[in-house]
Amino acid sequence: MRTGPGLLIAGLFVVHAPALADEEDAPDYMLADLPGEALVYETNRFRIKPVIAIVTDYTFFDQDEPSLAQVGLQEDTFDLRAGRVGFISRSTRGYPWELLFILDYQEPRTREKEAFRLFDLRLRLPVGPVKFDIGKMKQPFSFEIPGLSLLKPQQERILSPFFVTRSIGVMASGEFADDRMTWAAGWFNDWLDTDLSFDDNGDELAARLTGLLSASNDNLDFLHVGLSVRRVGADAGLLQLSGRPESNVADRYVDTGAFEGDYLSEIGLEIAWDRGPFLLVAEHIEARAKSIRYGDPRFSGSYLAASWVVTGESRPYIRVAGTTGAITPSSRFGALELVLRYSHLDLTHDGIDGGVLRKWHYGANWWVSPQWKFGASWGDADLDRFDSSGNTKLLLFRAQWFY
């Protein structure tokens, strides 16, 4: 079976997306893939498969004068967006445990301490229909989080002010209703990853419930809905939300700054509709901070995204994760995908000028093979902050390989 390119590492789940039935039946892609079992080591007790992701970007910026005054000069930059190595290991007999371990290389220009940072370290122990996870993992919140960002239509996530990429904690999850619904809930505290003590580091609770209103037998046509909730405790009595304009190298365009508060409550709604090569996704998140000083401020974020795979391929729905998988090209010339997204972030409130960001994203992805992808995107971002309106245009080129 072809497994390498279809591997979806979601932090919550590790599953194999539908792919071509046999490697010998795969097209002769213009860039050859590494065979799915090439690096697998298996004994009569366990199986280990490496995880490797190399993602490189180059981003060009064009700012007007108000934007320069708001966020400073954003320099054209090369970025090793991801340099990740690790493994996924499962038992092949006896109790069905699973271990995920991934390190992420830190570029010298942004490195604070070590060259490699622990990205994922998650042990899964199933008990009946319930999976229990412990370690460093993704929180169950939002449609943007479960799947790998490098498998998404857009190059970067936009709702980052309302979630964190990885957290240390424990989580339980499962599926029901004939695998048409998923649930997950967890508790997290990152005191081992910060300079704060356990008591000063805020506890975080997160939960997500998803359902399929309709789905084809091959999971290529579907209508998905989801509901997420999250409660974020203050770190040493302070709360903060901030985010970038769909760029890993840009400064934080929206930022509330640290403000006094007790906790932050969030609720998220999501919907995804797929029909053949067409995919529509929408999300909205509302957040309210418990802050006597600032009158319990409210913040929000949302987007509407559309994807069209011109060459006719479809993204499969991954039922166990409540998200979409990777595109597997059916031609040796690969698959071409066009992407359009509009997003809106509002981090302003009386006394908190976090900014209002409105952004259009136009993108194209060339999925050369299941493991290789090249992408380009054009962004047009308007920021209202500091009593001015600034505009930034971003041109991003991406090349990635994932095994």
N, C-alpha and C positions, 0 to 999 in steps of 0.2 A: 504493500500500500504506500501511496505517496503521502508522507507525513510532514516533511520539513517545512514547506511553505504554508501549510494550512494550520500550523501551530499558533494558537492564540493564547498568549500569556496575559491574563487579565488581572493579576493580583489576587482576584477572588477565585479564578478558575483557570485550569489548563486543559484545553480541549483541542480536538482536531476538527477543523472545519472541513466541509466536503471538498474534495479535490478530485483530480483525475484518478480513475480507478486503478491504473497500473502505471508505473514509471515508464515501462516500455511503450505505452500508448501515448505518452505525453508528446506534444509538438517539439520539434527541434528548435528550441528557443534561440534567439539571436545571442543571448548571454546564457551560458549553461548554468544550471542549478547544481548544487551539491546534492548527491542522492540522499534521500530522506534518512536512510539507515547508515550512512557512511561513517558517522562518528559515534554511533550508539554502542554502548557496552552493556552486555546483559549476561547475567548468571541465572542459576535456578532459584535465586532468592530475590534479586532486585534488578532494575533496569535504570541506566543513566543515559540521558541524552543532553549534549551541550546546548546551551542557548547563546547565540552570538548575534549582536545587532550593531551595525555600523551605519550611522546616519550623519551626513555632512551637509551643511548649508552655506550659502553665501547670500547676504541680505544687503540690498541697496536702499537708502533712505533719501527722501526729498521732503524737506520741511519748509513751511513758511515762517515768517518772523514771529508771530504769536506762539507757534509751536516751539521754536527755539527758546523763547522766554519761559515757556511753561515747563519743559522737560530737559532743556539743554540739547546740545548737538548729539544726534544719534549717528555714529560713524558706520560707514559701510564695513561689513565684518564677515570674515570666514568663521564658521563655528562647527566644531565637532559636536553635533547635537546629541549624539549618543554613541558611546563606545562601551558596550555592555557585554560582559562575559559571565557565564554561570552554567548551571545545569538544573534539570528537572529529574528527580529520581523517584521511582515507584517500586513498591514491593511486587514480586511476581508470584509469590505464594504466601499463604498465611494471612496475617492481618494486613489489610490494604492501605498502608500509610503512604504519604506522598510528601516530598521535600522539594522546595524551590529555593535556589540560592543564586543571586545575581549581584555582581559588582559593576559599578559605573565609573569609567575613567573621567577624571576632572581635568579640564584644560588648564595649562599653566596660567593663562591670563585671568582665569576666574577661580583658581584653586585657593582655598583657604588653608587647608592642612594637608591631608594625605592625597596621594595621586589617585587612589581608588576609594570610592565611597560605597558602603553597603547599601544596595538598592532594594533588594528583596531577600528576606530570610523567613520563609513561612513553612511551618509543619502542619500538615492536614491529617486529622484522625477522624474518620467516619464512624459514627455510632448509629446503626440502622440507617434511616433515610436522612439523617442530619450529619452535615460535615462541620467539624470543629477545627478552626484555624487558630494558630498562635504564632506570633512573631511580628515582623515588619511587612506590611502589606497595604493594599489600597482599601480605603473605607468604602462601604456600600452606599454610594450617594451619586446621583446624576447619571445620565446616559453617556456623558463624555468620558467618565472615569473607567468603566469596566474594561473596555477594549484598549489595545495598544494604540497610542496616538499615531504610530507610523502606519497603521492599517486603516486609518480614518480617511474620509474624502478630503478634508481640510488638513493643512500641515500642522496646525497647533490648536490647542484648546483655548476657548475664550472665557469660560466661566471660572477661571482659576481663583478669583477673589473669594469664592464660596466653598472651596475644598482644598485639601492638601494632596500631594501626589502619593505619599507613603506615610504610614503611621505605625507605631508599635502598639499592639493590643491583642485582643482575642475576639473571635467572631464565630457565629453559627450561621449556617445557610442550608438551603434545600430547595427542592422543587415539589410541586403538587399539581393536582388537576390534570393528570396525564401529561406532565411536563409542559403544560401550557402556562404555568405561573412559577415564579421564583420568589424567594424571600431571603433576606440576609439582615443581620443585626449584629452590632459589635460595640465594644468599649475600647477606647484608646487613650494613651498617655505617653507623650514623647520625652519624658524626663531623661531617658538614657541617651537621647540624641541632642540635648540642649544643656545649657549651663545652669538651668534652674533645678531646684529640688523637686521631688515628687509632689509635695504639697503645693508649691508655687506654680507648677506646670498644670494648666487646666485640663480636666477630664473632657473627653469628647465621646459623644454617643451618636451613632449613625445607623439608619435602617433604610432598606429599599424593598419595595414590592413591585413586581412587574407581571404583566399578563398579555397573552396573545388573544386578541379579539377575533382574528382569523389567521390562518396559515395554510399554505399548500403542503402536500406531502414531502416535497423536496426542500421545504423551508426557504424557497427563493421568492415567494410572494407572501407578504404578511402585513398585519396591522398590530403594532405593539404600543402599549401604554405603560406608564410607570409612575410611581409616587415615591418620593424620598423625603426623609426628615433627618435633621441633624441638630445637635445641641453642643455648642463649643464653649467650654469654660474659659475664663480669663486667665492669662498668664501673668502672675504677680499683680493681679488687679487691672490689667490692661488688655484691650481688644484692638485688632487692626485687620482691615481688609485692603488688599492691593492686587493689581494685575497689570499684565502687559498687553499690547495690542496684537495678539496672535504672533508673537515673536519671542524667541528665546534670548535674543541679544539686546532687545530694546530695554530702556529703563522702564520703571513702573509708571505708566501713564495715569492710572487711577489709584489713589492711595488715601485712605482716611487718616493715616498716621495713627500712632498709638493713642487711644483715648480711654478714660476711666470707665469701667463697666464690670458687670458681674458675669454675664454670659451672652451668647448669641444663639438665637433660634432660627433655623432655616427650614423651608419647605420647598420641594422641587417637583414640578410636573413635567412629564416628557411624553412625546408621541413620535412614532416612526412608522411610515407607510412605504412599502416597497412593492412595485409591480414591474417584474422583469428587470430591465436595466435602469429603471427610474427609482430613486430613493428620496423621500422627503423626511426631514427630522426637525422637530421644534422642541425647545425647552424653555422653561421659565422658573426662576428661583427668586423667592422672597425671603429676606433676612431682617430680623428685628433684634436689636441689641438692648439688653437690660442695662440702662445707664441713667441713673437719676440726674446726673449733671447735664446730660445732653437730651433729656426728655425721651428716652427710649427710641433712638433713631431707627429708621427703616431704609433698607437698601435693596436693590433688585438687579437682576441680570437675565437676559433672554437672547435667543437667536432663532432664526429660521434658515434652514440649509436645504439645498437641492443638489442632487448628483445624477448625472446621466452618463452611463457607460456606452459610448457611441458604438463600440464594436459588439454590443449585445450581451456581454456577461452580466451576472448578477452577484450581489453580495449575499451570502447565505446568512440566515438567522441562527445564532447559537443559543439554543433554548436553555442550556444549563447556566449561561451567563446573562441572559436577557440583553443581548447586544448583537451587533453584526460582525461577521468575520471578514476574511481577506478575499480579494478578487483573484481568481485563478484564470489566466488568459487561455483561450481556446485556440489561439493561432500562434504560429511561431513568431509573428510580428508583434505579439503582445496585445494588451487591451488599452484603449484610450478612454479616459474619464474626464468629464467637464464638471466643474463645481461652482456653485454660487451660494454665498451665505451673507446674511445681514445680521448684525448683532448690536445689542444695546446694553450698556452697563451704567448704572446710576449709583454712585457712592457719595451722594451729597445729602446733607441734612443741616438744619439750623446749627451753626457753629462748627460744622464738619464739611470742609470743601474737598471731598475726595475726587470730584470730577464726574462728568457725564461723557461717556465715550460712545460714539456711533461709528460703526465700521462696515464697509462693504468688502467682501472677499471674492475674488474671481480666480479660479484655479484650474489647472490641467494636470492630470497624472498619466504617465505612461508606465503601466504595469508590464515591464518587459518580460517578466516571468513570475512565477509565484514567489521567488526570493528577491528579485531585483525590481526597483522602482525609481523612476526619475519624475520630479514634479517641479512645477513653477506656479507661483501665485502672485497676484497683484492686489494690494490692499489700499483702501482709501479711508483714513481714520480722521474723524473730527472730534476734538476734545474741547469741552467747555470747562474751564477751571481757572482760578485766580482772576476772575472777572474778565476773561478774554476767551476767544474761540480760535483754536489753532488747528492746522491741518498737516497730516503726515501721510505721505505715500510710501508704500513699502513694496519692493520687488524681491521675492525670495526664490532661490533655486535650490533644489534638494536632490541628493543622490543617496540611496540606501540599499543595504543588503541585510537580509535577516534569515537566520537559520534556527 
